[in-house]
Amino acid sequence: MILSDDFYYQADMNAIRSYERNEGREEGRIESREEVIKGMIEALQELGISRNLTSAKVSEKHFLDENCTEQLMQKYWREI
């Protein structure tokens, strides 16, 4: 039996939709993780924890390298 072009078209569309759903999920996980880190930075700052100790804790708890942690600290640490 020869499969029709429509069969291949539907298979391609299903694969595209699946890929897009997976991409959306990944973006959501990244955004969610960053929100958690933002909350941690803000909470530690409000508790009076130093910037250096906050940075070390964020890096330790979220398994981030120094460069990534510093970018997040610059983004969310509020200078008083």
C-alpha angles and dihedrals in degrees: 000000000000116000117230126241087246090062091055091044091053091047091051092048091049090051091049092050091048091050092049092050091051091048090051092050091050092050089050092052092050093048091046092050091050090051089054091050091047090053091049093051092048093047095049091047091051088052089056097250112156121255091244094051091044090052091049092049093048090050092047098046097043099036094238128157120240095259095052092045092051092051090053092046091052090049099047109021108099115213110223 
